[in-house]
């Protein structure tokens, strides 16, 4: 036979013409339960066509199969369980206490119960109970460190058991008594930058703003629309024209931080994990400036948190940052919010590939400052306000990355 024909024949034999069917066959027969089923059927066939003694072997194998599947099924149907967390909120990689309570309603004990799911499919944090006595409640607790931000459990928690032979795993979905909101990790940041050239002070200070409320700061001529209660009658009589009191109230700078949750990942930040680093940087800026007294808001594709201040605003910002998901490019317009004013700073946190095409994106204002994650690549684009090349540089760049943190005025 020619060598070329042999090569083509061998290549043709290795082709999987029915991949879906092959996958199902492997899933059924490439495990102990499938092997036992095939062995029991072959034993019964041998008993029919060869010798009756093969029936005893087939019967034993069938008994093992039935016991190995029916017993876990009955055990799973006879239990009820719930999972709760020791706190409602936590930080990334911060230990949290997890409480598990399982009720066994059966007249016999349940063995080999373990919990799977909830942690994004991770198998590293599986826990369980070795034995649950008959008609009793078993409880256990353990420490668990959430690997990343989010709302947990991310997937349904399932109590599984394969006792006694481990041939088949039967499961029961557990109730979740409480949800855990995991906040992104935050880092210390430098002072808020100057918003305009007229601001000659570093950091965040309150500034006077004229209006219809506040403290008396002076007097001026009457303007159409001024309330009569603000008329200063002694000065009016002295100057023979209407003079009103000028009121002034303190105002604070505000910042809106936009999270570009459609930005593509970069290799230096872990590819798919880039989104988490974008959120960490944005949350660090938001909480750091919020602690300085700035009115801080948050925006992203799909929603926004209006600018405000206080401890409740901090909780709102971090709760929102915990639940932001990655979206496809072009998913609507950026939600900068409705905050306007001269003292408003707009900051965009994105990646280098998205920064190169930022001017082509609809809805991005021209006066925003960009925080870019990733190495410098070729492309004509304005230099960002702050660049973070690698996760190891996040802490340093957030503290010393822009002019106000290095020099001041």
C-alpha positions in Angstrom: 0.0 0.0 0.0 1.5 3.4 -0.9 2.8 5.5 2.0 0.6 8.5 1.0 -2.5 6.3 1.2 -1.6 5.0 4.6 -1.0 8.5 5.9 -4.4 9.6 4.5 -6.1 6.6 6.0 -4.6 7.1 9.4 -5.6 10.8 9.4 -9.1 9.8 8.3 -9.4 7.3 11.2 -8.4 9.9 13.8 -11.2 12.4 12.6 -14.1 12.7 15.0 -17.1 12.9 12.8 -19.6 13.2 15.6 -18.0 15.2 18.4 -21.1 15.9 20.4 -22.1 12.2 20.4 -18.5 11.2 21.3 -18.6 13.6 24.2 -21.8 12.2 25.6 -20.5 8.6 25.2 -17.3 9.5 27.1 -19.3 11.3 29.8 -21.4 8.1 30.4 -19.0 5.3 29.9 -15.6 6.8 31.0 -16.5 6.6 34.7 -17.1 3.8 37.2 -20.9 3.8 36.9 -20.9 3.4 33.2 -18.3 0.6 33.4 -20.4 -1.2 36.0 -23.5 -0.9 33.8 -21.7 -2.3 30.8 -20.2 -5.1 32.9 -23.6 -6.1 34.3 -25.3 -6.1 30.9 -22.5 -8.3 29.5 -22.8 -10.6 32.5 -26.5 -11.0 31.9 -25.9 -11.6 28.2 -23.4 -14.3 29.1 -26.0 -15.9 31.4 -28.5 -16.0 28.6 -26.2 -17.3 25.9 -23.4 -19.2 27.8 -24.0 -20.3 31.3 -26.5 -19.5 34.1 -23.8 -18.8 36.6 -23.1 -15.5 34.9 -26.5 -14.3 36.2 -25.1 -14.2 39.8 -22.3 -11.9 38.7 -24.7 -9.7 36.7 -27.1 -9.6 39.7 -24.3 -8.5 42.1 -23.2 -5.8 39.7 -26.7 -4.5 39.3 -27.2 -4.5 43.0 -24.1 -2.4 43.4 -25.3 0.0 40.7 -28.8 0.3 42.2 -27.5 0.8 45.8 -24.8 3.3 44.6 -27.4 5.5 42.9 -30.5 5.0 45.0 -28.9 5.6 48.4 -27.4 9.0 47.5 -30.7 10.0 45.9 -32.7 9.2 49.0 -30.1 11.0 51.2 -30.2 14.1 49.1 -34.0 14.2 49.2 -34.1 13.9 53.0 -31.9 16.9 53.9 -32.5 20.6 54.1 -29.8 23.1 54.4 -29.0 26.8 54.6 -25.9 28.9 54.3 -25.3 32.4 55.8 -22.4 34.8 56.2 -21.1 36.4 59.4 -21.3 39.9 57.8 -23.1 41.6 55.0 -20.0 43.2 53.5 -16.3 42.4 53.2 -13.2 43.3 51.3 -11.4 41.2 48.7 -9.3 38.5 50.4 -10.6 39.4 53.8 -11.6 36.4 55.9 -15.4 36.0 56.3 -17.2 33.5 58.6 -19.5 31.1 56.7 -22.2 29.2 58.7 -23.7 26.0 57.4 -26.8 24.3 58.9 -28.1 21.0 57.6 -31.2 19.2 58.8 -31.5 15.4 58.3 -35.1 14.3 58.2 -34.3 10.6 57.5 -34.3 7.8 60.1 -30.7 6.9 59.1 -27.5 9.1 59.2 -26.2 10.8 56.1 -22.5 10.5 55.4 -20.0 12.2 53.1 -21.9 15.5 52.6 -19.9 18.4 51.0 -20.8 21.8 49.6 -20.0 22.8 46.0 -20.7 25.9 44.0 -21.2 29.5 45.0 -17.6 30.6 44.6 -17.5 31.1 40.8 -17.1 27.3 40.4 -13.9 27.2 42.4 -13.2 23.9 44.1 -10.7 25.2 46.5 -13.1 26.2 49.2 -15.4 23.1 49.3 -16.5 22.2 52.8 -18.7 19.6 54.2 -19.9 17.3 57.0 -18.6 13.8 57.5 -21.8 12.6 59.3 -25.2 14.0 60.0 -27.1 11.9 62.6 -30.6 10.7 62.0 -33.4 13.3 62.6 -31.0 16.0 63.7 -29.5 19.3 62.7 -25.7 19.6 62.1 -23.9 22.9 62.0 -20.4 24.0 61.1 -18.5 27.2 60.4 -15.3 28.1 58.6 -13.3 31.0 57.4 -13.4 31.9 53.7 -11.6 34.6 51.9 -13.5 35.9 48.8 -11.0 36.0 45.9 -12.5 39.0 44.1 -15.3 41.6 44.3 -18.9 40.6 43.6 -22.1 39.4 45.2 -21.8 36.0 46.8 -22.8 33.3 46.4 -22.2 33.8 42.7 -23.8 30.4 41.9 -26.3 28.2 43.8 -24.8 26.2 46.6 -25.4 22.5 46.3 -24.9 19.9 49.0 -23.7 16.6 47.4 -23.2 13.1 48.6 -21.9 10.0 46.8 -22.0 7.6 49.7 -21.5 4.6 49.9 -19.6 3.9 46.6 -19.1 7.3 45.0 -20.6 6.0 41.7 -23.1 8.9 41.4 -23.3 12.3 43.1 -26.8 13.3 44.2 -27.3 17.0 45.2 -29.7 19.3 47.0 -29.7 23.1 46.5 -29.2 25.0 49.7 -31.0 28.1 50.8 -29.0 31.2 51.1 -30.1 33.1 54.2 -28.0 36.2 53.4 -25.9 37.7 50.6 -22.3 38.8 50.9 -21.2 42.0 49.1 -17.5 41.9 48.5 -16.0 45.4 48.0 -13.0 45.9 45.8 -9.6 46.4 47.4 -8.7 50.1 47.8 -5.3 51.9 48.0 -4.3 55.3 49.5 -4.4 58.1 47.0 -3.0 61.6 46.7 -5.0 64.8 47.1 -7.5 65.8 44.5 -6.0 67.8 41.7 -6.7 71.4 40.9 -9.8 71.8 38.8 -9.1 75.2 37.3 -6.1 77.6 37.0 -7.8 80.0 39.3 -7.6 77.5 42.2 -4.2 78.2 43.9 -4.6 75.9 46.9 -3.6 72.3 47.0 -6.0 69.7 48.3 -9.8 70.1 48.9 -11.1 73.2 50.6 -14.6 74.7 50.9 -15.2 77.8 48.8 -17.8 80.6 49.2 -20.7 80.6 46.8 -23.3 83.3 46.5 -26.9 82.4 46.6 -30.2 82.6 48.4 -29.1 80.9 51.6 -26.2 80.9 54.0 -24.5 83.5 56.1 -24.6 87.3 55.6 -21.4 88.3 53.7 -22.0 91.8 52.4 -24.4 94.1 50.6 -25.2 94.9 47.0 -27.7 96.7 44.8 -31.1 95.2 44.4 -31.6 93.0 41.3 -34.9 91.9 39.8 -36.1 88.8 41.6 -34.5 89.4 45.0 -36.7 88.6 48.0 -38.0 91.6 49.9 -36.9 90.1 53.2 -33.3 90.5 52.1 -33.6 94.3 51.7 -31.3 96.1 54.1 -33.5 99.1 55.0 -30.9 101.3 56.8 -28.5 101.1 53.8 -31.5 101.7 51.5 -32.4 104.8 53.3 -28.8 106.1 53.4 -28.2 105.6 49.7 -31.7 106.3 48.5 -31.9 103.1 46.5 -32.7 99.5 47.3 -29.8 97.6 48.9 -30.0 93.9 49.7 -28.0 91.6 51.9 -25.6 89.2 50.1 -25.7 85.7 51.4 -22.9 83.2 50.9 -22.8 79.4 51.6 -19.8 77.1 51.5 -19.4 74.9 48.5 -17.1 71.9 47.9 -15.5 70.5 44.8 -17.1 67.5 43.2 -15.7 64.6 41.2 -17.4 62.0 38.9 -15.3 58.9 38.3 -16.3 56.9 35.2 -15.4 53.1 35.1 -15.0 52.0 31.5 -16.5 48.5 31.9 -16.3 47.9 28.2 -12.5 48.4 28.0 -10.5 45.4 26.6 -8.1 43.6 28.9 -4.3 44.0 28.8 -1.8 41.3 29.4 0.2 43.2 32.1 -3.0 43.3 34.2 -3.9 39.6 33.8 -6.1 39.8 30.7 -9.6 39.0 32.0 -8.7 40.4 35.5 -8.1 43.9 34.0 -11.7 44.8 34.8 -11.2 44.2 38.5 -8.1 46.4 38.5 -10.1 49.2 36.8 -12.7 49.0 39.5 -10.0 48.9 42.2 -8.3 52.1 40.9 -11.7 53.9 40.5 -12.8 52.8 44.0 -9.5 54.0 45.5 -9.9 57.5 43.9 -13.5 57.7 45.0 -13.1 56.7 48.6 -9.8 58.6 49.0 -11.3 61.9 47.8 -14.5 61.2 49.7 -12.5 61.1 52.9 -11.1 64.5 52.1 -14.6 66.0 51.9 -15.1 65.9 48.1 -18.5 65.3 46.6 -17.8 62.0 44.7 -20.0 60.2 42.2 -19.5 57.1 40.1 -20.5 56.3 36.5 -20.3 53.3 34.2 -22.0 51.8 31.2 -25.4 50.9 32.7 -25.8 53.3 35.6 -24.3 55.9 37.9 -24.3 57.0 41.5 -24.9 60.8 41.9 -22.2 62.8 43.6 -22.6 63.2 47.4 -20.6 62.8 50.6 -20.6 61.1 53.9 -20.3 57.5 55.1 -23.5 56.4 53.5 -22.2 57.6 50.1 -19.0 55.6 50.7 -21.2 52.5 51.1 -23.2 53.3 48.0 -20.1 53.7 45.9 -18.4 50.5 47.1 -21.7 48.5 46.7 -22.0 49.8 43.1 -18.3 49.0 42.4 -18.8 45.4 43.7 -21.6 44.7 41.2 -20.3 46.3 38.0 -19.9 43.8 35.2 -18.0 43.8 32.0 -20.1 44.8 29.0 -19.5 44.7 25.2 -18.1 47.8 23.5 -20.7 50.3 22.4 -23.2 49.4 25.1 -24.9 52.7 25.2 -23.5 56.1 26.3 -21.3 56.7 29.3 -23.3 57.6 32.4 -21.5 60.7 33.7 -24.6 61.7 35.7 -26.3 65.1 35.9 -23.8 66.9 38.0 -22.5 70.1 36.5 -20.5 73.1 37.6 -17.1 74.7 37.5 -15.8 72.7 40.5 -16.6 69.3 38.9 -13.7 67.0 38.0 -14.4 64.2 35.5 -12.0 61.2 35.6 -12.1 58.2 33.2 -10.5 54.9 34.3 -9.8 52.8 31.2 -7.1 50.7 29.5 -4.5 51.5 26.9 -6.4 49.9 23.9 -9.6 51.8 24.8 -7.6 55.0 25.4 -6.3 55.0 21.9 -9.9 55.2 20.5 -11.5 57.3 23.3 -12.1 60.3 21.0 -14.2 58.2 18.7 -16.4 56.9 21.6 -19.8 58.7 21.8 -20.6 60.7 25.0 -17.0 61.2 26.3 -16.5 64.8 27.3 -13.4 66.6 26.3 -12.6 68.0 29.7 -12.1 64.6 31.5 -8.9 63.3 32.8 -7.8 59.8 31.9 -6.3 57.1 34.2 -4.9 54.5 31.8 -3.9 50.9 32.7 -1.3 49.3 30.5 2.0 49.9 28.8 2.5 52.6 26.2 1.7 51.3 22.7 2.1 52.9 19.3 -0.7 55.3 18.3 -1.4 58.9 18.1 -3.3 59.9 21.2 -2.9 62.5 23.9 -0.9 61.5 27.0 -3.1 60.4 29.9 -3.3 62.3 33.1 -2.1 59.2 35.0 -0.7 55.9 33.6 -0.3 52.7 35.6 1.9 50.2 33.8 1.6 47.1 36.1 -0.4 46.0 39.1 2.7 46.3 41.2 2.7 50.0 40.4 -0.8 50.8 41.4 -0.1 51.8 45.0 2.9 54.0 44.1 1.2 55.7 41.1 -2.0 56.5 43.0 0.0 58.2 45.7 2.6 59.9 43.6 1.3 59.8 40.0 0.2 63.3 39.3 1.6 66.8 39.8 -0.2 67.8 43.0 1.1 64.7 44.9 4.7 65.3 43.8 5.1 69.1 44.0 2.0 70.9 45.1 1.9 74.7 45.0 
